[in-house]
Amino acid sequence: MRVSYQQLKAEFKRVLLARKVSEATADACAEMFAQSTEYGVYSHGVNRFPRFIQQLEAGDIVPDAIPTKALALGAIEQWDAHQAIGNLTAKQMMDRAMLLADQHGIGVVALRNANHWMRGGAYGWQAAEQGYIGICWTNSIAVMPPWGAKECRIGTNPLIIAVPGETITMVDMSMSMFSYGMLEVNRLAGNTLPVDGGFDNDGNLTRDPAIIEENRRILPMGYWKGSGLSIVLDMIATLLSGGLSVADVTQDKSDEFCISQVFIAIEIDRLIDGKTRDEKLKRICDYVTQAERDNPDVAIRLPGHKFPRVKAENQRDGIPINDNVWAKILAL
């Protein structure tokens, strides 16, 4: 089924208000969930909303909490989220990183005691739309086995890098081959994964999303490389924020909350003028996309370039939502 952006936002806001979230906070949070869904990131928009409400009701999310600055060190700051709503806090932290970048050329904000930020790409896009290079990542509860293990001991720890230009170029990637949200999207659609996404119960590579969701033997991106990158991203986020690591969250908390995040903005307007920037980026993109195709019918992808098209289609036709997911939203 398809619903309008306004209808989707209204349902999100209704559910939040019913749980005594303040008017302004409910409106801003509902807007961010609706925007992520409108951009086609259903896994961390509408599909994630029931899970968000579950954590809100459990007290893991504190809707009236106000993030506070814990330490300022020039271009680097530490903040404490106090378990505030994750997507609103992340937006605030990237705004703060951009303000620091205006002063220092680069701004780094490390956040502790945070909640899940939903669509991580929203914050890289936020920076790039305003002309900054945006980089951010988060740790998580342990949901992925390190390379060579069966047991989950590392996080999927998504990393986002966004580059401003006439068209924003952005990588938004989990350290696993697929996020758990994308496993759900494919399972709900009855699809197998396009490439191996994890191991079955016998240790064989599989493309069945349901099996991977159940046994949690998800495959690190790039095998040992994704496993290693997950570990160092966790280490850096923990050290910069003074917050909890994947091990801390997994062993000491009842669920995924009080995680650590990093937001970086780089001001490039004083490094290169806009015309030269766009010319250089165009040459890179043209050089990549003009390569001989493996399949003439399949275009070479540039990361993030699909989002304006997807958003325009969803504005025109309505946002596609799985019937079962929509039923869950309406029942909340």
ROTOR-589097 format. One record per residue (C-alpha): residue in one letter; x, y, z; residue number from 1. Coordinates in steps of 0.5 Angstrom, whole numbers, m for minus. Layout:
<recs>
+--------+-------+-------+-------+-----+
: residu :    px :    py :    pz : num :
+--------+-------+-------+-------+-----+
:      a :     X :     Y :     Z : NUM :
...
+--------+-------+-------+-------+-----+
</recs>
This chain:
<recs>
+--------+-------+-------+-------+-----+
: residu :    px :    py :    pz : num :
+--------+-------+-------+-------+-----+
:      m :     0 :     0 :     0 :   1 :
:      r :     2 :     7 :    m1 :   2 :
:      v :     1 :    13 :     4 :   3 :
:      s :     2 :    20 :     4 :   4 :
:      y :     8 :    24 :     8 :   5 :
:      q :     3 :    28 :    11 :   6 :
:      q :    m1 :    22 :    13 :   7 :
:      l :     5 :    18 :    16 :   8 :
:      k :     8 :    24 :    20 :   9 :
:      a :     1 :    25 :    23 :  10 :
:      e :     1 :    17 :    25 :  11 :
:      f :     8 :    18 :    28 :  12 :
:      k :     6 :    24 :    32 :  13 :
:      r :    m1 :    21 :    34 :  14 :
:      v :     3 :    15 :    37 :  15 :
:      l :     8 :    19 :    41 :  16 :
:      l :     3 :    24 :    44 :  17 :
:      a :    m1 :    18 :    46 :  18 :
:      r :     5 :    17 :    50 :  19 :
:      k :     6 :    24 :    53 :  20 :
:      v :    11 :    26 :    49 :  21 :
:      s :    11 :    34 :    49 :  22 :
:      e :     8 :    37 :    42 :  23 :
:      a :    14 :    40 :    40 :  24 :
:      t :    18 :    34 :    41 :  25 :
:      a :    13 :    29 :    38 :  26 :
:      d :    13 :    33 :    32 :  27 :
:      a :    20 :    34 :    31 :  28 :
:      c :    21 :    26 :    32 :  29 :
:      a :    15 :    24 :    27 :  30 :
:      e :    18 :    29 :    22 :  31 :
:      m :    25 :    25 :    22 :  32 :
:      f :    22 :    18 :    22 :  33 :
:      a :    17 :    21 :    16 :  34 :
:      q :    23 :    24 :    12 :  35 :
:      s :    27 :    18 :    13 :  36 :
:      t :    21 :    13 :    10 :  37 :
:      e :    20 :    18 :     4 :  38 :
:      y :    27 :    18 :     2 :  39 :
:      g :    26 :    10 :     1 :  40 :
:      v :    30 :     8 :     8 :  41 :
:      y :    24 :     4 :    10 :  42 :
:      s :    28 :     0 :    15 :  43 :
:      h :    30 :     5 :    19 :  44 :
:      g :    24 :     9 :    18 :  45 :
:      v :    17 :     6 :    19 :  46 :
:      n :    19 :    m1 :    20 :  47 :
:      r :    23 :     1 :    26 :  48 :
:      f :    18 :     6 :    29 :  49 :
:      p :    15 :     0 :    33 :  50 :
:      r :    21 :    m2 :    36 :  51 :
:      f :    23 :     5 :    38 :  52 :
:      i :    16 :     6 :    41 :  53 :
:      q :    18 :    m1 :    45 :  54 :
:      q :    24 :     2 :    48 :  55 :
:      l :    20 :     9 :    49 :  56 :
:      e :    15 :     5 :    54 :  57 :
:      a :    21 :     1 :    57 :  58 :
:      g :    24 :     7 :    59 :  59 :
:      d :    31 :     6 :    55 :  60 :
:      i :    29 :    13 :    51 :  61 :
:      v :    28 :    19 :    56 :  62 :
:      p :    24 :    24 :    51 :  63 :
:      d :    24 :    30 :    56 :  64 :
:      a :    32 :    29 :    57 :  65 :
:      i :    36 :    35 :    54 :  66 :
:      p :    43 :    33 :    52 :  67 :
:      t :    49 :    37 :    56 :  68 :
:      k :    56 :    39 :    54 :  69 :
:      a :    61 :    35 :    58 :  70 :
:      l :    68 :    38 :    56 :  71 :
:      a :    70 :    43 :    50 :  72 :
:      l :    77 :    42 :    47 :  73 :
:      g :    78 :    47 :    42 :  74 :
:      a :    75 :    43 :    35 :  75 :
:      i :    73 :    37 :    40 :  76 :
:      e :    67 :    37 :    44 :  77 :
:      q :    64 :    31 :    49 :  78 :
:      w :    57 :    31 :    50 :  79 :
:      d :    52 :    27 :    54 :  80 :
:      a :    45 :    25 :    51 :  81 :
:      h :    42 :    23 :    58 :  82 :
:      q :    38 :    18 :    53 :  83 :
:      a :    34 :    23 :    50 :  84 :
:      i :    31 :    21 :    43 :  85 :
:      g :    36 :    19 :    38 :  86 :
:      n :    35 :    22 :    32 :  87 :
:      l :    33 :    29 :    35 :  88 :
:      t :    40 :    29 :    39 :  89 :
:      a :    44 :    26 :    33 :  90 :
:      k :    41 :    32 :    29 :  91 :
:      q :    43 :    37 :    34 :  92 :
:      m :    50 :    34 :    35 :  93 :
:      m :    51 :    35 :    27 :  94 :
:      d :    49 :    42 :    28 :  95 :
:      r :    54 :    43 :    33 :  96 :
:      a :    60 :    40 :    29 :  97 :
:      m :    58 :    45 :    24 :  98 :
:      l :    58 :    51 :    28 :  99 :
:      l :    65 :    48 :    31 : 100 :
:      a :    68 :    47 :    24 : 101 :
:      d :    66 :    54 :    22 : 102 :
:      q :    71 :    56 :    28 : 103 :
:      h :    76 :    51 :    27 : 104 :
:      g :    75 :    48 :    20 : 105 :
:      i :    73 :    42 :    23 : 106 :
:      g :    68 :    40 :    28 : 107 :
:      v :    68 :    34 :    32 : 108 :
:      v :    63 :    32 :    37 : 109 :
:      a :    63 :    25 :    41 : 110 :
:      l :    56 :    23 :    44 : 111 :
:      r :    55 :    18 :    50 : 112 :
:      n :    49 :    15 :    53 : 113 :
:      a :    46 :    16 :    46 : 114 :
:      n :    40 :    12 :    43 : 115 :
:      h :    39 :     9 :    36 : 116 :
:      w :    39 :    15 :    31 : 117 :
:      m :    35 :    11 :    26 : 118 :
:      r :    37 :    13 :    19 : 119 :
:      g :    45 :    15 :    20 : 120 :
:      g :    45 :    18 :    13 : 121 :
:      a :    40 :    23 :    15 : 122 :
:      y :    46 :    27 :    19 : 123 :
:      g :    51 :    26 :    14 : 124 :
:      w :    46 :    29 :     9 : 125 :
:      q :    45 :    34 :    13 : 126 :
:      a :    52 :    37 :    13 : 127 :
:      a :    53 :    36 :     6 : 128 :
:      e :    46 :    40 :     4 : 129 :
:      q :    50 :    46 :     8 : 130 :
:      g :    56 :    45 :     4 : 131 :
:      y :    60 :    41 :     9 : 132 :
:      i :    63 :    34 :     9 : 133 :
:      g :    60 :    30 :    14 : 134 :
:      i :    62 :    24 :    17 : 135 :
:      c :    59 :    20 :    23 : 136 :
:      w :    59 :    13 :    26 : 137 :
:      t :    56 :    10 :    32 : 138 :
:      n :    57 :     3 :    36 : 139 :
:      s :    51 :    m1 :    38 : 140 :
:      i :    50 :    m8 :    42 : 141 :
:      a :    53 :   m14 :    40 : 142 :
:      v :    49 :   m17 :    34 : 143 :
:      m :    55 :   m19 :    29 : 144 :
:      p :    60 :   m25 :    30 : 145 :
:      p :    67 :   m22 :    29 : 146 :
:      w :    71 :   m26 :    24 : 147 :
:      g :    72 :   m33 :    25 : 148 :
:      a :    67 :   m33 :    31 : 149 :
:      k :    60 :   m36 :    32 : 150 :
:      e :    58 :   m32 :    37 : 151 :
:      c :    56 :   m24 :    37 : 152 :
:      r :    61 :   m20 :    40 : 153 :
:      i :    62 :   m14 :    36 : 154 :
:      g :    57 :    m9 :    33 : 155 :
:      t :    54 :    m7 :    26 : 156 :
:      n :    57 :     0 :    28 : 157 :
:      p :    55 :     4 :    21 : 158 :
:      l :    59 :     9 :    18 : 159 :
:      i :    57 :    15 :    14 : 160 :
:      i :    61 :    19 :    10 : 161 :
:      a :    57 :    25 :     6 : 162 :
:      v :    61 :    30 :     0 : 163 :
:      p :    57 :    36 :    m2 : 164 :
:      g :    56 :    38 :    m9 : 165 :
:      e :    51 :    39 :   m14 : 166 :
:      t :    49 :    32 :   m13 : 167 :
:      i :    51 :    30 :    m6 : 168 :
:      t :    55 :    23 :    m6 : 169 :
:      m :    54 :    19 :     1 : 170 :
:      v :    56 :    12 :     3 : 171 :
:      d :    52 :    10 :     9 : 172 :
:      m :    54 :     3 :    11 : 173 :
:      s :    53 :    m2 :    16 : 174 :
:      m :    60 :    m6 :    18 : 175 :
:      s :    55 :   m12 :    16 : 176 :
:      m :    54 :   m14 :     9 : 177 :
:      f :    46 :   m12 :    11 : 178 :
:      s :    44 :    m8 :    17 : 179 :
:      y :    38 :   m12 :    21 : 180 :
:      g :    33 :    m7 :    18 : 181 :
:      m :    35 :    m9 :    11 : 182 :
:      l :    34 :   m17 :    13 : 183 :
:      e :    27 :   m15 :    15 : 184 :
:      v :    26 :   m11 :     9 : 185 :
:      n :    28 :   m17 :     4 : 186 :
:      r :    24 :   m22 :     9 : 187 :
:      l :    18 :   m18 :     9 : 188 :
:      a :    18 :   m18 :     1 : 189 :
:      g :    19 :   m25 :     1 : 190 :
:      n :    26 :   m24 :    m3 : 191 :
:      t :    33 :   m27 :    m2 : 192 :
:      l :    39 :   m23 :    m1 : 193 :
:      p :    43 :   m21 :    m8 : 194 :
:      v :    49 :   m24 :    m5 : 195 :
:      d :    51 :   m28 :     1 : 196 :
:      g :    49 :   m24 :     8 : 197 :
:      g :    51 :   m29 :    13 : 198 :
:      f :    51 :   m36 :    15 : 199 :
:      d :    46 :   m42 :    16 : 200 :
:      n :    46 :   m46 :    22 : 201 :
:      d :    51 :   m51 :    19 : 202 :
:      g :    56 :   m46 :    18 : 203 :
:      n :    55 :   m45 :    10 : 204 :
:      l :    54 :   m38 :     7 : 205 :
:      t :    47 :   m36 :     6 : 206 :
:      r :    42 :   m31 :     2 : 207 :
:      d :    36 :   m33 :     7 : 208 :
:      p :    35 :   m26 :    11 : 209 :
:      a :    30 :   m30 :    16 : 210 :
:      i :    35 :   m35 :    18 : 211 :
:      i :    40 :   m30 :    19 : 212 :
:      e :    35 :   m26 :    23 : 213 :
:      e :    34 :   m32 :    27 : 214 :
:      n :    41 :   m34 :    29 : 215 :
:      r :    45 :   m27 :    28 : 216 :
:      r :    51 :   m30 :    24 : 217 :
:      i :    51 :   m24 :    20 : 218 :
:      l :    57 :   m23 :    15 : 219 :
:      p :    62 :   m18 :    16 : 220 :
:      m :    62 :   m13 :    10 : 221 :
:      g :    69 :   m15 :     7 : 222 :
:      y :    69 :   m21 :    12 : 223 :
:      w :    75 :   m20 :    16 : 224 :
:      k :    76 :   m12 :    14 : 225 :
:      g :    69 :   m11 :    16 : 226 :
:      s :    70 :   m14 :    23 : 227 :
:      g :    76 :   m10 :    24 : 228 :
:      l :    73 :    m4 :    22 : 229 :
:      s :    67 :    m5 :    27 : 230 :
:      i :    72 :    m6 :    32 : 231 :
:      v :    76 :     0 :    31 : 232 :
:      l :    70 :     5 :    30 : 233 :
:      d :    68 :     2 :    37 : 234 :
:      m :    74 :     4 :    40 : 235 :
:      i :    75 :    11 :    37 : 236 :
:      a :    67 :    12 :    39 : 237 :
:      t :    68 :    10 :    46 : 238 :
:      l :    75 :    14 :    47 : 239 :
:      l :    73 :    20 :    44 : 240 :
:      s :    66 :    20 :    48 : 241 :
:      g :    68 :    17 :    55 : 242 :
:      g :    62 :    13 :    54 : 243 :
:      l :    60 :     6 :    53 : 244 :
:      s :    63 :     1 :    49 : 245 :
:      v :    60 :    m5 :    45 : 246 :
:      a :    62 :   m10 :    51 : 247 :
:      d :    59 :    m5 :    56 : 248 :
:      v :    53 :    m4 :    53 : 249 :
:      t :    52 :   m12 :    51 : 250 :
:      q :    54 :   m14 :    58 : 251 :
:      d :    51 :    m8 :    63 : 252 :
:      k :    45 :    m6 :    59 : 253 :
:      s :    38 :   m10 :    58 : 254 :
:      d :    38 :    m7 :    51 : 255 :
:      e :    41 :    m3 :    46 : 256 :
:      f :    41 :     4 :    49 : 257 :
:      c :    47 :     9 :    52 : 258 :
:      i :    51 :     8 :    46 : 259 :
:      s :    57 :    12 :    44 : 260 :
:      q :    57 :    16 :    37 : 261 :
:      v :    62 :    21 :    33 : 262 :
:      f :    60 :    27 :    29 : 263 :
:      i :    65 :    30 :    24 : 264 :
:      a :    64 :    36 :    20 : 265 :
:      i :    69 :    39 :    15 : 266 :
:      e :    68 :    46 :    13 : 267 :
:      i :    71 :    46 :     5 : 268 :
:      d :    69 :    53 :     3 : 269 :
:      r :    75 :    56 :     5 : 270 :
:      l :    79 :    50 :     2 : 271 :
:      i :    77 :    50 :    m5 : 272 :
:      d :    72 :    55 :    m9 : 273 :
:      g :    65 :    52 :   m11 : 274 :
:      k :    66 :    52 :   m18 : 275 :
:      t :    73 :    48 :   m18 : 276 :
:      r :    70 :    43 :   m13 : 277 :
:      d :    64 :    41 :   m17 : 278 :
:      e :    69 :    41 :   m23 : 279 :
:      k :    73 :    36 :   m19 : 280 :
:      l :    67 :    32 :   m17 : 281 :
:      k :    64 :    31 :   m24 : 282 :
:      r :    71 :    29 :   m27 : 283 :
:      i :    71 :    23 :   m21 : 284 :
:      c :    64 :    21 :   m22 : 285 :
:      d :    64 :    21 :   m30 : 286 :
:      y :    70 :    17 :   m30 : 287 :
:      v :    67 :    12 :   m25 : 288 :
:      t :    60 :    12 :   m29 : 289 :
:      q :    63 :    12 :   m36 : 290 :
:      a :    67 :     5 :   m35 : 291 :
:      e :    65 :    m1 :   m39 : 292 :
:      r :    59 :    m4 :   m36 : 293 :
:      d :    59 :   m11 :   m34 : 294 :
:      n :    51 :   m12 :   m36 : 295 :
:      p :    49 :    m6 :   m41 : 296 :
:      d :    42 :    m6 :   m37 : 297 :
:      v :    45 :    m4 :   m30 : 298 :
:      a :    48 :     3 :   m29 : 299 :
:      i :    54 :     4 :   m25 : 300 :
:      r :    52 :     6 :   m18 : 301 :
:      l :    54 :    13 :   m15 : 302 :
:      p :    53 :    12 :    m7 : 303 :
:      g :    47 :    16 :    m5 : 304 :
:      h :    45 :    19 :   m12 : 305 :
:      k :    39 :    15 :   m12 : 306 :
:      f :    36 :    19 :    m6 : 307 :
:      p :    33 :    25 :    m9 : 308 :
:      r :    30 :    21 :   m15 : 309 :
:      v :    27 :    16 :    m9 : 310 :
:      k :    24 :    22 :    m5 : 311 :
:      a :    21 :    25 :   m12 : 312 :
:      e :    17 :    18 :   m13 : 313 :
:      n :    15 :    18 :    m6 : 314 :
:      q :    12 :    25 :    m6 : 315 :
:      r :     9 :    24 :   m13 : 316 :
:      d :     6 :    17 :   m12 : 317 :
:      g :     6 :    16 :    m4 : 318 :
:      i :    10 :    12 :     0 : 319 :
:      p :    10 :     5 :     0 : 320 :
:      i :     9 :     1 :     6 : 321 :
:      n :     9 :    m6 :     8 : 322 :
:      d :     1 :    m8 :    10 : 323 :
:      n :     4 :   m11 :    16 : 324 :
:      v :     8 :    m6 :    18 : 325 :
:      w :     2 :    m1 :    17 : 326 :
:      a :    m2 :    m5 :    21 : 327 :
:      k :     3 :    m5 :    27 : 328 :
:      i :     3 :     3 :    27 : 329 :
:      l :    m4 :     4 :    27 : 330 :
:      a :    m5 :    m1 :    33 : 331 :
:      l :     0 :     3 :    37 : 332 :
+--------+-------+-------+-------+-----+
</recs>
